Amino acid sequence: MTPKSTNLANFKVGVDNVIFSVDMAQNRVLVLLVMRQGDPFSGQWSLPGTLVRQGESLEAAAYRILAEKIRFKNIYLEQLYTFGGPDRDPRESPDCFGVRYLSVSYFALVRFEEAQLIADGVTGIAWYPLERVPELAFDHHQILEYGYQRLRNKLEYSPVAFDVLPETFTLGDLYQLYTSVLGENFSDYSNFRTRLLKLGFLSDTGVKVSRGAGRPASLYRFNSESFALLKDKPMVFI
């Protein structure tokens, strides 16, 4: 058996952002994709990404990519996972002294109604519904799948939804966001409503709104102080 090389890998570090939004008008989850303009994978769709600059933190690189691609007011961002397989980037040299490309991925959620795409210098940038995502460059399908699972998990135990909802919202608005991401069978509306109100981290504003036929709906506001008492409990929301 040939002994493994003891030479240390020479890494370049990149950041790839999985930027999600929820179009509640059409009940669909969207991901932001850009078209690559250079090799490798020129002309192919990918997640927005960049190589980390000298003296730049990983988080700063993630925010830089966000600022270059999209204008937003509210966003949730967290580090997702590090992808570093030895064959994930075709630019890697086959010899042991070649450069390896490592991707530190970030997961983001933005408010669809407020997000504005920036097309300057970009031949292709678009929101894609998850069920219509085209073939992606590198291992970005794997990164996207990992990010979508994180989004689903975060909805179950964290207040991430309130980072992209308006300051005041109806319980119907909140339920629609959850069904868009988790599917309509995750919970019926009555049980969802009862559980959330019982937990006590939603404050009734006393204001009601009418949307079409039916009874006016109450507007609520997320109470972060009340939620802090529940943050370590699993499956808070559903």
ROTI-156653 format. One record per residue: residue in one letter; residue number from 1; x, y, z of N, C-alpha, C in turn. Coordinates in nm, 3 decimals. Layout:
ROTI-156653
PT  residu  num     n_xx     n_yy     n_zz    ca_xx    ca_yy    ca_zz     c_xx     c_yy     c_zz
PT       A  NUM        X        Y        Z        X        Y        Z        X        Y        Z
...
***
This chain:
ROTI-156653
PT  residu  num     n_xx     n_yy     n_zz    ca_xx    ca_yy    ca_zz     c_xx     c_yy     c_zz
PT       M    1    0.085   -0.120    0.000    0.000    0.000    0.000    0.088    0.124    0.000
PT       T    2    0.056    0.221   -0.087    0.134    0.344   -0.094    0.103    0.433    0.026
PT       P    3    0.207    0.476    0.099    0.182    0.561    0.215    0.122    0.695    0.174
PT       K    4    0.037    0.751    0.259   -0.024    0.880    0.231    0.079    0.991    0.241
PT       S    5    0.061    1.094    0.157    0.153    1.208    0.160    0.139    1.283    0.291
PT       T    6    0.251    1.329    0.344    0.249    1.408    0.467    0.259    1.557    0.438
PT       N    7    0.259    1.595    0.308    0.265    1.736    0.273    0.136    1.806    0.313
PT       L    8    0.148    1.927    0.367    0.031    2.003    0.407   -0.036    2.065    0.285
PT       A    9   -0.169    2.068    0.288   -0.244    2.125    0.177   -0.231    2.277    0.177
PT       N   10   -0.231    2.334    0.057   -0.227    2.478    0.039   -0.368    2.525    0.004
PT       F   11   -0.435    2.593    0.099   -0.576    2.626    0.081   -0.598    2.769    0.038
PT       K   12   -0.698    2.787   -0.050   -0.762    2.916   -0.070   -0.902    2.903   -0.012
PT       V   13   -0.947    3.007    0.057   -1.075    3.000    0.128   -1.176    3.090    0.058
PT       G   14   -1.289    3.032    0.027   -1.400    3.107   -0.032   -1.520    3.106    0.060
PT       V   15   -1.613    3.195    0.032   -1.740    3.202    0.104   -1.852    3.190    0.002
PT       D   16   -1.947    3.101    0.025   -2.065    3.086   -0.061   -2.190    3.108    0.024
PT       N   17   -2.280    3.193   -0.025   -2.400    3.228    0.048   -2.523    3.157   -0.010
PT       V   18   -2.596    3.088    0.078   -2.727    3.033    0.040   -2.831    3.133    0.089
PT       I   19   -2.880    3.217   -0.002   -2.970    3.326    0.034   -3.113    3.286   -0.001
PT       F   20   -3.193    3.265    0.103   -3.332    3.225    0.085   -3.426    3.343    0.104
PT       S   21   -3.541    3.334    0.041   -3.652    3.423    0.069   -3.780    3.343    0.049
PT       V   22   -3.888    3.392    0.105   -4.016    3.324    0.093   -4.116    3.417    0.026
PT       D   23   -4.161    3.378   -0.092   -4.264    3.452   -0.164   -4.399    3.399   -0.117
PT       M   24   -4.456    3.466   -0.018   -4.579    3.415    0.041   -4.699    3.435   -0.050
PT       A   25   -4.689    3.527   -0.145   -4.799    3.547   -0.240   -4.820    3.423   -0.326
PT       Q   26   -4.710    3.350   -0.353   -4.719    3.229   -0.435   -4.680    3.103   -0.358
PT       N   27   -4.664    3.116   -0.225   -4.634    3.002   -0.139   -4.514    2.921   -0.188
PT       R   28   -4.402    2.988   -0.204   -4.284    2.917   -0.252   -4.157    2.974   -0.188
PT       V   29   -4.060    2.885   -0.172   -3.929    2.923   -0.119   -3.837    2.951   -0.237
PT       L   30   -3.765    3.061   -0.230   -3.676    3.103   -0.337   -3.531    3.104   -0.289
PT       V   31   -3.439    3.080   -0.381   -3.296    3.091   -0.353   -3.234    3.181   -0.458
PT       L   32   -3.140    3.264   -0.415   -3.077    3.358   -0.507   -2.959    3.291   -0.578
PT       L   33   -2.960    3.298   -0.712   -2.853    3.240   -0.793   -2.792    3.347   -0.883
PT       V   34   -2.664    3.329   -0.914   -2.595    3.418   -1.008   -2.530    3.332   -1.116
PT       M   35   -2.513    3.391   -1.233   -2.448    3.321   -1.343   -2.298    3.354   -1.344
PT       R   36   -2.217    3.249   -1.346   -2.072    3.269   -1.345   -2.026    3.328   -1.478
PT       Q   37   -1.930    3.422   -1.468   -1.880    3.489   -1.587   -1.739    3.448   -1.626
PT       G   38   -1.678    3.362   -1.546   -1.543    3.317   -1.577   -1.526    3.170   -1.546
PT       D   39   -1.417    3.113   -1.595   -1.388    2.972   -1.567   -1.350    2.954   -1.420
PT       P   40   -1.379    2.836   -1.365   -1.453    2.726   -1.429   -1.605    2.750   -1.425
PT       F   41   -1.675    2.672   -1.503   -1.822    2.675   -1.509   -1.875    2.807   -1.562
PT       S   42   -1.805    2.870   -1.656   -1.852    2.994   -1.714   -1.990    2.976   -1.777
PT       G   43   -2.082    3.069   -1.750   -2.217    3.062   -1.804   -2.310    2.971   -1.729
PT       Q   44   -2.266    2.917   -1.616   -2.350    2.826   -1.538   -2.394    2.895   -1.409
PT       W   45   -2.512    2.859   -1.362   -2.565    2.918   -1.239   -2.492    2.864   -1.117
PT       S   46   -2.483    2.949   -1.014   -2.416    2.909   -0.890   -2.472    2.993   -0.776
PT       L   47   -2.436    2.956   -0.654   -2.464    3.039   -0.539   -2.370    3.160   -0.542
PT       P   48   -2.413    3.274   -0.490   -2.323    3.390   -0.483   -2.204    3.359   -0.391
PT       G   49   -2.083    3.380   -0.442   -1.966    3.348   -0.363   -1.848    3.436   -0.397
PT       T   50   -1.742    3.423   -0.317   -1.621    3.503   -0.336   -1.506    3.436   -0.263
PT       L   51   -1.384    3.467   -0.304   -1.268    3.429   -0.227   -1.245    3.535   -0.119
PT       V   52   -1.200    3.491   -0.003   -1.178    3.582    0.108   -1.053    3.665    0.082
PT       R   53   -1.063    3.796    0.104   -0.953    3.886    0.079   -0.855    3.891    0.196
PT       Q   54   -0.736    3.939    0.168   -0.635    3.955    0.273   -0.689    4.045    0.383
PT       G   55   -0.681    3.997    0.508   -0.725    4.077    0.622   -0.875    4.081    0.642
PT       E   56   -0.951    4.006    0.565   -1.097    4.006    0.572   -1.146    3.885    0.651
PT       S   57   -1.243    3.906    0.740   -1.300    3.794    0.813   -1.399    3.719    0.724
PT       L   58   -1.430    3.596    0.762   -1.527    3.517    0.686   -1.663    3.585    0.683
PT       E   59   -1.707    3.635    0.798   -1.837    3.700    0.805   -1.840    3.827    0.721
PT       A   60   -1.729    3.902    0.722   -1.722    4.024    0.641   -1.732    3.989    0.493
PT       A   61   -1.669    3.880    0.452   -1.679    3.837    0.312   -1.822    3.798    0.277
PT       A   62   -1.892    3.732    0.370   -2.031    3.694    0.346   -2.119    3.817    0.331
PT       Y   63   -2.100    3.916    0.417   -2.178    4.039    0.406   -2.142    4.118    0.281
PT       R   64   -2.014    4.112    0.240   -1.974    4.182    0.117   -2.049    4.125   -0.003
PT       I   65   -2.057    3.994   -0.012   -2.129    3.931   -0.121   -2.277    3.970   -0.118
PT       L   66   -2.335    3.972    0.001   -2.475    4.014    0.013   -2.493    4.157   -0.039
PT       A   67   -2.403    4.246    0.004   -2.415    4.387   -0.034   -2.394    4.408   -0.183
PT       E   68   -2.316    4.320   -0.246   -2.292    4.333   -0.390   -2.406    4.279   -0.474
PT       K   69   -2.489    4.193   -0.416   -2.592    4.125   -0.494   -2.734    4.169   -0.462
PT       I   70   -2.756    4.224   -0.343   -2.893    4.248   -0.301   -2.899    4.364   -0.202
PT       R   71   -3.004    4.443   -0.212   -3.032    4.548   -0.114   -3.142    4.498   -0.022
PT       F   72   -3.123    4.517    0.108   -3.217    4.461    0.204   -3.219    4.547    0.330
PT       K   73   -3.328    4.535    0.405   -3.341    4.603    0.534   -3.328    4.503    0.649
PT       N   74   -3.390    4.389    0.632   -3.389    4.287    0.737   -3.329    4.158    0.682
PT       I   75   -3.241    4.098    0.761   -3.177    3.974    0.716   -3.138    3.890    0.837
PT       Y   76   -3.142    3.760    0.818   -3.086    3.666    0.916   -2.968    3.597    0.849
PT       L   77   -2.852    3.595    0.915   -2.732    3.534    0.857   -2.659    3.453    0.963
PT       E   78   -2.620    3.331    0.927   -2.536    3.251    1.017   -2.448    3.158    0.933
PT       Q   79   -2.335    3.120    0.991   -2.246    3.027    0.922   -2.311    2.889    0.916
PT       L   80   -2.299    2.826    0.801   -2.368    2.701    0.776   -2.278    2.580    0.794
PT       Y   81   -2.175    2.569    0.709   -2.090    2.449    0.710   -1.968    2.478    0.624
PT       T   82   -1.863    2.400    0.642   -1.743    2.412    0.560   -1.733    2.291    0.467
PT       F   83   -1.723    2.319    0.338   -1.712    2.215    0.236   -1.569    2.217    0.183
PT       G   84   -1.500    2.104    0.196   -1.359    2.103    0.159   -1.311    1.975    0.098
PT       G   85   -1.398    1.904    0.026   -1.356    1.781   -0.040   -1.242    1.807   -0.138
PT       P   86   -1.151    1.710   -0.156   -1.034    1.733   -0.240   -1.063    1.746   -0.388
PT       D   87   -1.186    1.718   -0.432   -1.218    1.726   -0.574   -1.338    1.815   -0.602
PT       R   88   -1.366    1.909   -0.511   -1.486    1.992   -0.527   -1.466    2.107   -0.625
PT       D   89   -1.342    2.139   -0.660   -1.315    2.251   -0.750   -1.217    2.206   -0.858
PT       P   90   -1.253    2.219   -0.987   -1.166    2.172   -1.094   -1.035    2.250   -1.107
PT       R   91   -1.022    2.361   -1.036   -0.898    2.438   -1.041   -0.789    2.376   -0.955
PT       E   92   -0.826    2.277   -0.874   -0.727    2.215   -0.788   -0.628    2.135   -0.869
PT       S   93   -0.502    2.148   -0.833   -0.396    2.074   -0.902   -0.392    1.932   -0.850
PT       P   94   -0.369    1.834   -0.937   -0.368    1.695   -0.892   -0.246    1.659   -0.807
PT       D   95   -0.139    1.739   -0.812   -0.022    1.703   -0.731   -0.040    1.753   -0.588
PT       C   96    0.042    1.701   -0.500    0.024    1.727   -0.357    0.059    1.870   -0.319
PT       F   97    0.122    1.945   -0.411    0.158    2.083   -0.380    0.057    2.183   -0.438
PT       G   98   -0.051    2.132   -0.498   -0.149    2.219   -0.562   -0.238    2.290   -0.461
PT       V   99   -0.309    2.391   -0.510   -0.400    2.468   -0.427   -0.532    2.392   -0.410
PT       R  100   -0.583    2.389   -0.289   -0.716    2.334   -0.259   -0.810    2.450   -0.233
PT       Y  101   -0.936    2.436   -0.277   -1.035    2.542   -0.259   -1.137    2.498   -0.155
PT       L  102   -1.143    2.572   -0.047   -1.232    2.543    0.066   -1.347    2.642    0.063
PT       S  103   -1.468    2.596    0.084   -1.585    2.685    0.087   -1.648    2.686    0.226
PT       V  104   -1.649    2.804    0.287   -1.722    2.823    0.412   -1.856    2.884    0.373
PT       S  105   -1.962    2.808    0.392   -2.094    2.853    0.345   -2.170    2.925    0.456
PT       Y  106   -2.252    3.018    0.414   -2.340    3.093    0.504   -2.484    3.078    0.457
PT       F  107   -2.573    3.079    0.555   -2.716    3.066    0.530   -2.782    3.199    0.564
PT       A  108   -2.860    3.253    0.471   -2.925    3.382    0.493   -3.073    3.373    0.458
PT       L  109   -3.151    3.455    0.525   -3.295    3.464    0.498   -3.330    3.612    0.492
PT       V  110   -3.389    3.656    0.381   -3.424    3.797    0.363   -3.573    3.810    0.333
PT       R  111   -3.625    3.929    0.356   -3.766    3.955    0.330   -3.787    3.981    0.182
PT       F  112   -3.866    3.898    0.116   -3.882    3.903   -0.028   -3.937    4.037   -0.076
PT       E  113   -4.034    4.091   -0.004   -4.100    4.214   -0.048   -4.004    4.333   -0.046
PT       E  114   -3.901    4.328    0.036   -3.809    4.441    0.049   -3.680    4.422   -0.030
PT       A  115   -3.647    4.299   -0.063   -3.518    4.271   -0.128   -3.517    4.322   -0.271
PT       Q  116   -3.408    4.390   -0.306   -3.390    4.440   -0.441   -3.259    4.383   -0.496
PT       L  117   -3.268    4.315   -0.611   -3.149    4.257   -0.671   -3.066    4.366   -0.737
PT       I  118   -2.934    4.351   -0.728   -2.840    4.444   -0.789   -2.781    4.377   -0.912
PT       A  119   -2.805    4.434   -1.028   -2.762    4.371   -1.153   -2.633    4.431   -1.208
PT       D  120   -2.575    4.530   -1.140   -2.455    4.595   -1.190   -2.341    4.495   -1.208
PT       G  121   -2.291    4.484   -1.329   -2.176    4.396   -1.354   -2.210    4.248   -1.353
PT       V  122   -2.337    4.216   -1.349   -2.377    4.075   -1.343   -2.469    4.045   -1.461
PT       T  123   -2.431    3.946   -1.541   -2.513    3.912   -1.658   -2.635    3.831   -1.619
PT       G  124   -2.631    3.765   -1.506   -2.745    3.685   -1.464   -2.755    3.682   -1.313
PT       I  125   -2.868    3.724   -1.260   -2.896    3.714   -1.117   -3.046    3.700   -1.103
PT       A  126   -3.092    3.602   -1.027   -3.236    3.576   -1.023   -3.272    3.494   -0.900
PT       W  127   -3.396    3.513   -0.857   -3.455    3.424   -0.757   -3.509    3.301   -0.828
PT       Y  128   -3.475    3.183   -0.779   -3.527    3.059   -0.837   -3.608    2.984   -0.731
PT       P  129   -3.729    2.940   -0.765   -3.801    2.848   -0.675   -3.719    2.721   -0.657
PT       L  130   -3.721    2.664   -0.537   -3.638    2.547   -0.509   -3.667    2.431   -0.604
PT       E  131   -3.792    2.417   -0.645   -3.827    2.305   -0.732   -3.783    2.327   -0.876
PT       R  132   -3.731    2.446   -0.908   -3.689    2.475   -1.045   -3.543    2.518   -1.054
PT       V  133   -3.464    2.484   -0.954   -3.322    2.521   -0.955   -3.250    2.445   -1.068
PT       P  134   -3.175    2.514   -1.154   -3.103    2.447   -1.262   -2.978    2.377   -1.210
PT       E  135   -2.903    2.316   -1.300   -2.777    2.256   -1.262   -2.682    2.365   -1.212
PT       L  136   -2.618    2.339   -1.100   -2.532    2.439   -1.038   -2.384    2.402   -1.048
PT       A  137   -2.299    2.503   -1.046   -2.154    2.482   -1.053   -2.101    2.422   -0.922
PT       F  138   -1.981    2.366   -0.931   -1.911    2.311   -0.814   -2.000    2.211   -0.741
PT       D  139   -1.998    2.217   -0.607   -2.085    2.131   -0.526   -2.199    2.212   -0.466
PT       H  140   -2.245    2.312   -0.541   -2.343    2.405   -0.485   -2.480    2.343   -0.464
PT       H  141   -2.513    2.235   -0.535   -2.638    2.165   -0.504   -2.632    2.106   -0.363
PT       Q  142   -2.519    2.051   -0.327   -2.502    1.995   -0.193   -2.512    2.105   -0.087
PT       I  143   -2.449    2.219   -0.114   -2.455    2.331   -0.020   -2.598    2.381   -0.007
PT       L  144   -2.670    2.391   -0.119   -2.809    2.435   -0.117   -2.896    2.340   -0.037
PT       E  145   -2.881    2.211   -0.057   -2.960    2.113    0.018   -2.932    2.123    0.168
PT       Y  146   -2.807    2.143    0.203   -2.770    2.157    0.344   -2.834    2.283    0.402
PT       G  147   -2.831    2.391    0.323   -2.890    2.516    0.369   -3.040    2.507    0.386
PT       Y  148   -3.108    2.437    0.296   -3.254    2.425    0.306   -3.293    2.343    0.429
PT       Q  149   -3.216    2.241    0.459   -3.243    2.163    0.580   -3.223    2.249    0.704
PT       R  150   -3.121    2.335    0.702   -3.099    2.426    0.815   -3.216    2.522    0.830
PT       L  151   -3.266    2.574    0.719   -3.381    2.664    0.724   -3.500    2.595    0.789
PT       R  152   -3.529    2.474    0.749   -3.641    2.400    0.806   -3.622    2.377    0.955
PT       N  153   -3.500    2.340    0.994   -3.472    2.317    1.135   -3.484    2.444    1.218
PT       K  154   -3.435    2.555    1.162   -3.439    2.681    1.236   -3.584    2.724    1.263
PT       L  155   -3.673    2.698    1.169   -3.812    2.735    1.189   -3.874    2.658    1.305
PT       E  156   -3.823    2.540    1.332   -3.881    2.457    1.437   -3.846    2.505    1.577
PT       Y  157   -3.728    2.564    1.594   -3.685    2.593    1.732   -3.632    2.735    1.753
PT       S  158   -3.636    2.820    1.653   -3.582    2.955    1.668   -3.679    3.057    1.611
PT       P  159   -3.660    3.185    1.647   -3.749    3.291    1.596   -3.703    3.349    1.462
PT       V  160   -3.637    3.269    1.380   -3.583    3.321    1.254   -3.691    3.381    1.165
PT       A  161   -3.813    3.329    1.172   -3.921    3.380    1.087   -3.948    3.528    1.113
PT       F  162   -3.928    3.571    1.237   -3.961    3.709    1.272   -3.855    3.808    1.223
PT       D  163   -3.742    3.756    1.176   -3.641    3.843    1.117   -3.682    3.891    0.979
PT       V  164   -3.774    3.820    0.916   -3.813    3.858    0.780   -3.962    3.891    0.767
PT       L  165   -4.038    3.875    0.874   -4.176    3.922    0.873   -4.178    4.072    0.904
PT       P  166   -4.283    4.142    0.865   -4.296    4.282    0.908   -4.302    4.289    1.061
PT       E  167   -4.285    4.409    1.114   -4.287    4.426    1.260   -4.418    4.378    1.320
PT       T  168   -4.527    4.404    1.250   -4.657    4.351    1.293   -4.712    4.261    1.183
PT       F  169   -4.781    4.156    1.224   -4.824    4.053    1.130   -4.943    3.979    1.189
PT       T  170   -5.017    3.913    1.104   -5.126    3.829    1.151   -5.074    3.687    1.171
PT       L  171   -5.149    3.608    1.247   -5.111    3.468    1.263   -5.123    3.395    1.130
PT       G  172   -5.212    3.442    1.044   -5.222    3.384    0.910   -5.096    3.408    0.829
PT       D  173   -5.037    3.528    0.842   -4.911    3.557    0.774   -4.801    3.460    0.820
PT       L  174   -4.794    3.441    0.950   -4.692    3.354    1.006   -4.713    3.209    0.963
PT       Y  175   -4.838    3.165    0.966   -4.869    3.028    0.925   -4.836    3.007    0.778
PT       Q  176   -4.862    3.106    0.696   -4.833    3.094    0.554   -4.684    3.080    0.529
PT       L  177   -4.603    3.155    0.605   -4.458    3.141    0.590   -4.414    2.999    0.624
PT       Y  178   -4.468    2.946    0.734   -4.430    2.811    0.775   -4.473    2.706    0.674
PT       T  179   -4.592    2.719    0.621   -4.638    2.620    0.525   -4.560    2.629    0.394
PT       S  180   -4.516    2.749    0.358   -4.436    2.764    0.237   -4.305    2.687    0.247
PT       V  181   -4.247    2.687    0.367   -4.117    2.621    0.387   -4.133    2.474    0.423
PT       L  182   -4.226    2.444    0.512   -4.237    2.309    0.567   -4.342    2.223    0.499
PT       G  183   -4.427    2.284    0.419   -4.534    2.209    0.355   -4.663    2.224    0.434
PT       E  184   -4.773    2.211    0.365   -4.904    2.235    0.427   -4.943    2.131    0.530
PT       N  185   -4.875    2.018    0.534   -4.913    1.911    0.626   -4.839    1.915    0.758
PT       F  186   -4.756    2.016    0.781   -4.677    2.015    0.905   -4.766    2.037    1.027
PT       S  187   -4.874    2.112    1.013   -4.966    2.137    1.124   -5.090    2.205    1.067
PT       D  188   -5.206    2.179    1.126   -5.324    2.254    1.082   -5.323    2.390    1.152
PT       Y  189   -5.393    2.485    1.092   -5.386    2.623    1.140   -5.435    2.636    1.284
PT       S  190   -5.540    2.566    1.319   -5.597    2.578    1.453   -5.496    2.537    1.560
PT       N  191   -5.429    2.423    1.540   -5.329    2.378    1.637   -5.209    2.473    1.641
PT       F  192   -5.168    2.519    1.525   -5.056    2.613    1.516   -5.088    2.740    1.595
PT       R  193   -5.205    2.794    1.573   -5.247    2.917    1.641   -5.254    2.897    1.792
PT       T  194   -5.315    2.787    1.834   -5.331    2.760    1.977   -5.197    2.747    2.046
PT       R  195   -5.104    2.675    1.983   -4.973    2.653    2.044   -4.895    2.783    2.056
PT       L  196   -4.894    2.862    1.951   -4.817    2.987    1.954   -4.871    3.083    2.060
PT       L  197   -5.001    3.099    2.067   -5.057    3.192    2.164   -5.034    3.143    2.307
PT       K  198   -5.035    3.013    2.326   -5.012    2.957    2.459   -4.869    2.980    2.506
PT       L  199   -4.774    2.981    2.413   -4.633    3.001    2.449   -4.607    3.143    2.499
PT       G  200   -4.682    3.239    2.455   -4.678    3.371    2.516   -4.572    3.468    2.466
PT       F  201   -4.510    3.442    2.351   -4.410    3.538    2.302   -4.462    3.624    2.187
PT       L  202   -4.593    3.620    2.164   -4.654    3.710    2.068   -4.744    3.809    2.143
PT       S  203   -4.727    3.937    2.113   -4.804    4.041    2.180   -4.910    4.094    2.084
PT       D  204   -5.033    4.093    2.130   -5.144    4.146    2.050   -5.137    4.298    2.051
PT       T  205   -5.132    4.359    1.933   -5.122    4.505    1.925   -5.255    4.574    1.948
PT       G  206   -5.364    4.499    1.946   -5.496    4.559    1.959   -5.552    4.612    1.829
PT       V  207   -5.475    4.597    1.722   -5.517    4.645    1.590   -5.563    4.526    1.507
PT       K  208   -5.668    4.545    1.430   -5.718    4.440    1.341   -5.714    4.488    1.197
PT       V  209   -5.693    4.395    1.106   -5.690    4.428    0.963   -5.787    4.337    0.889
PT       S  210   -5.846    4.390    0.782   -5.936    4.312    0.698   -5.867    4.283    0.566
PT       R  211   -5.870    4.158    0.526   -5.811    4.117    0.399   -5.912    4.030    0.325
PT       G  212   -5.990    4.093    0.241   -6.092    4.019    0.169   -6.209    3.983    0.258
PT       A  213   -6.279    3.878    0.219   -6.395    3.834    0.297   -6.347    3.769    0.426
PT       G  214   -6.433    3.764    0.522   -6.400    3.701    0.648   -6.380    3.803    0.759
PT       R  215   -6.360    3.754    0.879   -6.347    3.839    0.996   -6.212    3.909    0.995
PT       P  216   -6.205    4.032    1.049   -6.075    4.101    1.061   -5.979    4.018    1.148
PT       A  217   -5.851    4.024    1.115   -5.750    3.947    1.188   -5.667    4.040    1.277
PT       S  218   -5.628    3.991    1.393   -5.547    4.069    1.485   -5.403    4.077    1.438
PT       L  219   -5.342    4.192    1.461   -5.200    4.209    1.433   -5.119    4.182    1.560
PT       Y  220   -5.013    4.105    1.544   -4.927    4.068    1.657   -4.786    4.122    1.634
PT       R  221   -4.710    4.126    1.745   -4.570    4.166    1.742   -4.490    4.062    1.820
PT       F  222   -4.372    4.027    1.770   -4.285    3.931    1.838   -4.223    3.995    1.961
PT       N  223   -4.231    3.926    2.077   -4.175    3.975    2.203   -4.049    3.894    2.233
PT       S  224   -3.932    3.952    2.205   -3.806    3.880    2.221   -3.775    3.847    2.366
PT       E  225   -3.817    3.932    2.459   -3.791    3.905    2.600   -3.868    3.783    2.648
PT       S  226   -3.991    3.770    2.606   -4.071    3.652    2.643   -4.015    3.527    2.579
PT       F  227   -3.967    3.538    2.454   -3.912    3.421    2.386   -3.783    3.374    2.451
PT       A  228   -3.705    3.464    2.511   -3.578    3.427    2.574   -3.597    3.319    2.679
PT       L  229   -3.712    3.314    2.743   -3.739    3.213    2.845   -3.760    3.075    2.784
PT       L  230   -3.784    3.069    2.652   -3.814    2.942    2.585   -3.706    2.897    2.490
PT       K  231   -3.601    2.976    2.470   -3.508    2.953    2.360   -3.433    2.821    2.369
PT       D  232   -3.421    2.763    2.488   -3.347    2.636    2.503   -3.438    2.515    2.495
PT       K  233   -3.567    2.535    2.472   -3.660    2.424    2.462   -3.673    2.380    2.318
PT       P  234   -3.661    2.249    2.290   -3.673    2.201    2.150   -3.817    2.208    2.100
PT       M  235   -3.830    2.217    1.967   -3.960    2.212    1.900   -4.056    2.314    1.958
PT       V  236   -4.011    2.437    1.975   -4.093    2.541    2.035   -4.215    2.575    1.952
PT       F  237   -4.198    2.580    1.820   -4.301    2.635    1.736   -4.402    2.535    1.686
PT       I  238   -4.363    2.410    1.666   -4.455    2.316    1.602   -4.461    2.185    1.677
***
